[in-house]
Amino acid sequence: MSDNDSQAQAEWQRKLQLYPSLKKFEEQGDDFVESHDGREERLLAFIKAHPSFSSMQGNPSLILKAMDEYAYQQDFLINIGEGKGRILSDLIAKQKPKVLVELGGYVGYSAIHFAGQMLKAANNPSEVHLWSLEFDANFAAIASELIALAGLKDIVTVVVGSADETLRKLKSERKLSSIDFFFLDHVEDLYEQDFKVAMDELKLLGPGAVVVADNVVRPGAPKYREHVRSRSDVKSEGVKGLIMPGELEVGPVISSGRSTLMFAGRARSHVCLVKAQGFYRIAPLREEPRCDQNRDRIAKTESVGMA
Ligand SMILES: C[S@@+](CC[C@H](N)C(=O)[O-])C[C@H]1O[C@@H](n2cnc3c(N)ncnc32)[C@H](O)[C@@H]1O
């Protein structure tokens, strides 16, 4: 085994120690799923049974910490996680948005993160509001419970439904007339369509609005990227984020043709882990054929949710 290979193996062992939830990738291989298998309900039960639960009321950071703990120790969660959460919190502190809309609320992690930061950054907290649009009613119910626990229910509204329809409804009901910060984190293939709904059809995004889209490089939202880059009314830039648990980063393809897929993150992960010569390496999702296969399978699961 080469020095590089031994280093990669030692690195993977270090990650397994830090993030035991990664072991499921090894154990379950192609059968590994990242959501909709009861882990979201188990997360809620974990939080309610947590030794710090009695201190969580009105304490967003303690709730986020417990959610991270669950993701590291028990089951991977498809939320933005600590690393990207920090990057976006800094952006919110700088932009001071009054109205933030997120597409894809899942179980409330990003909403709790953002709303807590919006309150800190706001000159007038009573003007601040976050709309969290989530397709899945069960996830939305869990999110609402955690948001209430965080003491943020007055400034966060979770709305169940498909993001485009919800945007139209909120606009027609005059609940939403403009968005300062727009976060796309639902389905990469819908980013372009739903961005156009907000920007062109409903005219919710005016000068100075910030639009953040997660996972645009890998697995990627090529049509969305092409679209925003081609518009003269949008300035576009890229920011590199880290996937947690696992501290996974996009890196060069170092897998071989003999690789076995161990983990292809649903649309949300930028990378997959491949098993080559008995240990794990990290490869970008699009450049690893077996990861793409898995991505298709998972993408179909997503579209079932949307039917
Ligand atoms: C990656 S998760 C969002 C994670 C969340 N932003 C966080 O970081 O805590 C994506 C979510 O989008 C939801 N979703 C999928 N299609 C959607 C749609 N068309 N409209 C709204 N939500 C959708 C899924 O049910 C899932 O909960």
The ligand as an SDF file (V2000), in Angstrom:
LIG
                    3D

 27 29  0  0  0  0  0  0  0  0999 V2000
  -31.9120   19.0230    1.8690 C   0  0  0  0  0  0  0  0  0  0  0  0
  -33.4390   19.0750    2.6410 S   0  0  0  0  0  0  0  0  0  0  0  0
  -33.4900   20.6890    3.3030 C   0  0  0  0  0  0  0  0  0  0  0  0
  -32.5570   20.8720    4.4840 C   0  0  0  0  0  0  0  0  0  0  0  0
  -32.7940   22.1420    5.2580 C   0  0  0  0  0  0  0  0  0  0  0  0
  -32.6870   23.3130    4.4050 N   0  0  0  0  0  0  0  0  0  0  0  0
  -31.7750   22.2470    6.3650 C   0  0  0  0  0  0  0  0  0  0  0  0
  -30.6180   22.5250    6.0560 O   0  0  0  0  0  0  0  0  0  0  0  0
  -32.1360   22.0140    7.5330 O   0  0  0  0  0  0  0  0  0  0  0  0
  -34.5230   19.1610    1.2940 C   0  0  0  0  0  0  0  0  0  0  0  0
  -35.9940   19.2180    1.6750 C   0  0  0  0  0  0  0  0  0  0  0  0
  -36.7230   19.6870    0.5330 O   0  0  0  0  0  0  0  0  0  0  0  0
  -38.0000   19.1040    0.5720 C   0  0  0  0  0  0  0  0  0  0  0  0
  -38.5870   19.2490   -0.7580 N   0  0  0  0  0  0  0  0  0  0  0  0
  -38.3990   18.4610   -1.8480 C   0  0  0  0  0  0  0  0  0  0  0  0
  -39.0790   18.9440   -2.8920 N   0  0  0  0  0  0  0  0  0  0  0  0
  -39.6930   20.0800   -2.4770 C   0  0  0  0  0  0  0  0  0  0  0  0
  -40.5220   21.0400   -3.1090 C   0  0  0  0  0  0  0  0  0  0  0  0
  -40.8380   20.9580   -4.3950 N   0  0  0  0  0  0  0  0  0  0  0  0
  -40.9840   22.0580   -2.3700 N   0  0  0  0  0  0  0  0  0  0  0  0
  -40.6520   22.1730   -1.0490 C   0  0  0  0  0  0  0  0  0  0  0  0
  -39.8710   21.2920   -0.4080 N   0  0  0  0  0  0  0  0  0  0  0  0
  -39.3870   20.2700   -1.1030 C   0  0  0  0  0  0  0  0  0  0  0  0
  -37.7170   17.6740    1.0190 C   0  0  0  0  0  0  0  0  0  0  0  0
  -38.8850   17.0790    1.5550 O   0  0  0  0  0  0  0  0  0  0  0  0
  -36.6130   17.8800    2.0540 C   0  0  0  0  0  0  0  0  0  0  0  0
  -37.1470   17.9630    3.3330 O   0  0  0  0  0  0  0  0  0  0  0  0
  1  2  1  0
  2  3  1  0
  2 10  1  0
  3  4  1  0
  4  5  1  0
  5  6  1  0
  5  7  1  0
  7  8  2  0
  7  9  1  0
 10 11  1  0
 11 12  1  0
 11 26  1  0
 12 13  1  0
 13 14  1  0
 13 24  1  0
 14 15  1  0
 14 23  1  0
 15 16  2  0
 16 17  1  0
 17 18  1  0
 17 23  2  0
 18 19  1  0
 18 20  2  0
 20 21  1  0
 21 22  2  0
 22 23  1  0
 24 25  1  0
 24 26  1  0
 26 27  1  0
M  CHG  2   2   1   9  -1
M  END
$$$$
